[in-house]
Amino acid sequence: MTEIITVTADTVQKHGFFCKMSARKTHAWQAKRDWLLARFEEGLELRLLGDSARGFVEYMPGDKAWRSVEDAGDLMLIHCLWVVGKSKGQGFARALLDEVERTAGDKGYNGVAVLASTGNWLARPEVFAHFGYDVVETADPGFCLMVRRFAPGPTPRLSGGWDEKASACGPGLTVLRTAQCPYLEDAAAIVGKVAQESGLAFRDVVIDSAHALRARMPTPYGTYALVQDGRLVAHHYLLEKQLRQVLDL
C-alpha cells in the first residue's frame, strides 16, 4: 500500500502541498504555505500520497472550512480531493477518504461533508456517491453539497444569496479569491490584463477569513469568483481565450 504522508506546520516546507510544486519561489506558492500555517492552528489536515503516487486531500473542521457552507460544525469538511494521472483507478481516492473519515472519527466529529461539482476544479459527485456520501443540497452550475454521517446531527447547507453577493461587487470586473488555491493569483492576473486592455475597471479582492468568504463569495466554491457588472461569470480559473469568450467586452 502506498504511504500516506501527513503534512504539518513543521513539514510543509519539506513536503509542500501537491500544487505548484515546481514553483516554490513564487508569491502564490508562499501565500498558500502561509495560509496553511494559519489553518493548521485551526485544525486543518493535509495528506499527500507518497511513493511516486500523485494525489492529496485537504480537510478541516466544518465551522472553519473555506467553502460557502453553513451548519457543518459537527463535521469535517473536505476542501480538495485530487488523484491524477497514472494514479487514477488504483484505489487511492478510497485510501484518502478513509484517512479523512478516520481523522474525523478520532477527533469526535459526526461525519464528513464535501462540496463536489460536475464542472471544473472540484471532484465529481459520483466519486463520493460511490463511497456512501449523500447529496443534501445543490446549486448552479452543478455544485453538490454531500455528507456521510457517522451519527445524527444537523444538515449542513450552502450559504446562498449568490445573486445579491455578486450584485454587491458593482460595475466592472471583480475577482474575489483566497490563498487556498495557489493557481488563482495567476487567474486574477489574466483578468487584470484583459480588463486593462478593454478599458474596464478591475478589482482583485483577496478574502482573508472563512467568515468573510461565507459573507461575500457569490458561489458555493468560495475560493474564486469572477464577477462582471454584478453578475457571476466564472467560479474557476479561465485562460485568456476562455475569458474573452465569456465576458461582455
C-alpha positions in Angstrom: 0.0 0.0 0.0 1.3 3.4 -0.9 2.4 5.6 2.0 0.2 8.5 3.0 2.2 11.4 4.2 0.8 13.7 7.0 1.9 17.3 6.3 2.1 19.6 9.3 3.3 23.1 10.0 6.7 21.6 10.7 6.9 19.7 7.5 5.0 21.7 4.9 8.2 23.4 3.7 9.7 19.9 3.1 6.7 18.2 1.6 4.8 21.1 0.0 1.1 20.7 -0.7 1.0 19.0 -4.1 0.0 22.1 -6.1 2.7 24.3 -7.8 5.5 22.0 -6.5 7.9 23.3 -9.1 7.2 27.0 -8.3 8.2 27.2 -4.6 9.8 30.7 -5.1 6.6 32.3 -6.4 4.4 34.6 -4.3 1.4 32.3 -4.9 3.2 29.2 -3.5 4.4 31.1 -0.5 0.9 32.7 0.1 -0.6 29.2 0.1 2.1 28.0 2.5 1.4 30.9 4.9 -2.4 30.2 4.6 -1.8 26.6 5.5 0.3 27.6 8.5 -2.6 29.6 9.8 -5.1 26.9 9.1 -3.1 24.1 10.8 -3.7 26.0 14.0 -7.5 25.8 13.3 -7.4 22.0 12.7 -6.7 21.7 9.0 -5.4 18.3 7.9 -3.3 17.6 4.8 -2.4 14.2 3.4 -0.2 13.5 0.3 0.2 10.2 -1.5 3.8 9.0 -1.3 5.9 6.5 -3.3 5.6 8.5 -6.5 1.8 8.3 -6.5 0.0 11.6 -7.3 -2.8 12.8 -5.1 -3.8 14.6 -1.9 -6.6 15.5 0.3 -7.1 18.7 2.3 -9.8 19.0 5.0 -10.7 20.8 8.2 -13.5 21.3 10.8 -16.6 22.3 9.0 -17.3 25.5 11.0 -13.8 26.8 10.0 -13.7 25.5 6.5 -13.2 27.7 3.5 -16.3 26.8 1.5 -19.6 28.6 1.4 -21.2 26.0 3.8 -23.1 26.7 7.0 -24.2 24.5 9.9 -21.3 22.0 9.5 -19.7 22.4 12.9 -20.1 18.7 13.8 -18.5 17.6 10.6 -15.1 17.5 8.9 -15.3 19.2 5.5 -13.1 18.3 2.6 -11.6 21.2 0.6 -9.9 19.3 -2.1 -9.5 15.6 -3.1 -7.3 15.0 -6.2 -5.9 11.9 -7.6 -4.3 12.5 -11.0 -2.5 10.8 -13.9 -1.5 7.2 -13.7 -2.6 7.1 -10.0 -6.2 7.2 -11.0 -8.1 3.9 -10.7 -5.8 2.3 -8.1 -7.9 2.8 -5.0 -6.1 6.0 -3.9 -9.3 8.1 -3.6 -10.7 5.5 -1.2 -7.5 5.4 0.8 -7.5 9.2 1.1 -11.2 9.3 2.1 -10.5 6.5 4.7 -7.9 8.9 6.1 -10.4 11.7 6.3 -13.1 9.6 7.9 -10.6 8.1 10.4 -9.4 11.5 11.5 -13.0 12.8 11.8 -13.9 9.8 14.0 -10.8 10.0 16.1 -11.5 13.8 16.7 -15.1 13.2 17.7 -16.8 14.6 14.6 -20.1 13.1 13.4 -19.2 12.7 9.8 -17.7 14.3 6.7 -19.0 16.8 4.3 -17.7 17.8 0.9 -18.6 20.2 -1.9 -18.5 18.4 -5.2 -19.0 19.6 -8.8 -19.9 18.4 -12.2 -17.7 21.2 -13.6 -14.1 22.2 -13.0 -11.8 22.4 -10.0 -13.6 20.1 -7.7 -14.0 16.3 -7.5 -17.2 15.0 -9.2 -20.2 13.9 -7.1 -20.0 10.3 -8.4 -16.7 9.8 -6.6 -18.3 10.5 -3.2 -21.6 8.8 -4.0 -19.7 5.6 -4.7 -18.4 5.7 -1.1 -21.7 6.4 0.6 -22.0 10.2 0.5 -25.5 11.6 0.1 -26.4 14.9 -1.6 -28.1 17.3 0.8 -28.2 20.5 -1.4 -27.4 21.6 -4.9 -26.6 24.9 -6.6 -25.9 26.0 -10.1 -23.9 25.3 -12.1 -23.5 21.7 -10.9 -22.5 22.0 -7.3 -23.5 19.3 -4.8 -23.1 19.5 -1.0 -22.6 15.9 0.1 -22.4 14.3 3.5 -21.5 10.9 5.0 -22.7 10.8 8.7 -21.5 8.5 11.4 -24.1 9.9 13.8 -27.2 12.1 13.6 -26.9 15.8 13.5 -28.0 19.0 11.8 -28.0 19.1 8.0 -25.4 21.4 6.6 -26.4 24.0 4.0 -25.0 26.3 1.4 -24.6 29.9 2.4 -26.8 31.1 -0.5 -27.6 34.7 -1.6 -25.4 34.3 -4.6 -27.1 36.9 -6.8 -27.0 39.5 -4.0 -23.4 38.9 -3.3 -22.5 39.2 -7.0 -24.5 42.4 -7.3 -22.6 43.9 -4.3 -19.4 43.8 -6.4 -20.7 46.7 -8.5 -19.6 47.7 -12.0 -16.5 46.5 -13.9 -14.6 43.2 -13.3 -14.1 41.9 -9.8 -12.1 38.9 -8.8 -12.7 37.5 -5.3 -10.2 34.9 -4.3 -8.4 33.3 -1.4 -4.9 31.9 -1.0 -6.4 28.4 -0.5 -5.6 27.7 -4.2 -2.2 28.8 -5.3 -3.2 28.9 -9.0 -5.7 31.8 -8.5 -3.1 34.5 -8.4 -2.4 33.7 -12.0 -6.1 33.7 -12.8 -6.5 37.1 -11.3 -3.5 38.4 -13.3 -5.1 37.3 -16.5 -8.4 39.1 -15.7 -6.4 42.2 -14.8 -4.6 42.1 -18.2 -7.9 41.7 -20.1 -9.6 44.5 -18.1 -6.7 46.9 -18.8 -6.7 46.1 -22.5 -10.5 46.5 -22.6 -10.7 49.7 -20.6 -12.7 48.1 -17.8 -12.5 48.8 -14.1 -10.9 45.9 -12.2 -10.7 44.9 -8.6 -8.7 42.0 -7.2 -10.2 41.2 -3.7 -8.3 38.7 -1.6 -10.7 37.2 1.0 -8.8 36.7 4.3 -11.1 34.7 6.5 -13.7 31.9 6.3 -16.3 34.2 7.8 -15.7 36.9 5.1 -15.8 34.1 2.4 -19.3 33.0 3.5 -20.5 36.6 3.7 -19.1 37.8 0.3 -18.5 35.0 -2.1 -21.2 34.6 -4.8 -20.5 30.9 -5.3 -20.5 27.7 -3.2 -16.9 27.0 -4.2 -15.9 30.1 -2.2 -12.2 30.1 -3.3 -12.6 32.0 -6.6 -15.3 34.1 -8.3 -15.2 36.4 -11.3 -18.0 39.0 -11.4 -18.8 41.4 -14.2 -21.1 44.3 -13.6 -22.7 42.5 -10.6 -23.1 39.2 -12.4 -21.2 36.0 -11.7 -19.2 35.0 -14.8 -17.0 32.1 -13.5 -16.1 30.3 -10.4 -12.8 28.8 -11.6 -9.6 29.7 -13.4 -10.0 30.7 -17.0 -7.3 31.1 -19.6 -7.3 34.4 -21.6 -9.0 32.9 -24.6 -11.8 31.4 -22.4 -12.1 34.6 -20.5 -12.7 36.7 -23.6 -15.4 34.3 -24.7 -17.5 34.7 -21.5 -17.0 38.4 -20.8 -19.1 41.1 -22.2 -16.4 43.2 -23.9 
